[in-house]
Amino acid sequence: MGDGTSFSGAAASRDATAARVPGTAPGGLAVKVGETVVYAAHGVGRVVALEQRRVGGIERQCVVLDLDTGLRVTLPVDEAESRLRPVAGGVELEGVGATLAAEASRRDRQWTRRMKDNQDKLSRSRPVDLAEIVRDGACHEQLSKGGLSHGERRLYRQARDLLVREICSARSIETDEADAWIDSRIGALDRLEH
């Protein structure tokens, strides 16, 4: 660990001492048991334990998360560095709102390129990236005669689900309220155009 703290066994998994995840913020992201974080491409989760585990024959410090989806994930701290981040704050949510209200991206690129770009955004799971996928998916679904392809619709729905769950966590609201907020931001562009 970057801060010299060591954990061992089940007793350490109950310790509220923070594990430093280097590289995610100046000095590393401090992850504490009970804290809510976002696990890239999987969504919001709660840190339930910090523990030592043998991974590939090596003792490693791990972060254990219970995701909102019911999945439990164990990540070595060095992997958590690139996969965990704090839940979006007020400034990030303002950026999400602005992104949702902005004009949709043009669809002049090849389908395979759009899919790859959206898959990359989804894997990063940054709130503004998710908002771009949601905005573009919703707008193109309404404007296109054939709608979205099956693959694009799947990515749109996954991005929307991740974004809704993060907004719920960040604003302490219910799913239907987060959905309505997203729709109102996307609808703001429609109102301006008419």
Summary of the structure (lengths in Angstrom):
residues: 194
radius of gyration: 18.9
end to end distance: 56.2
largest distance: 63.0
contacts: 587
relative contact order: 0.12
helix: 49%
strand: 21%
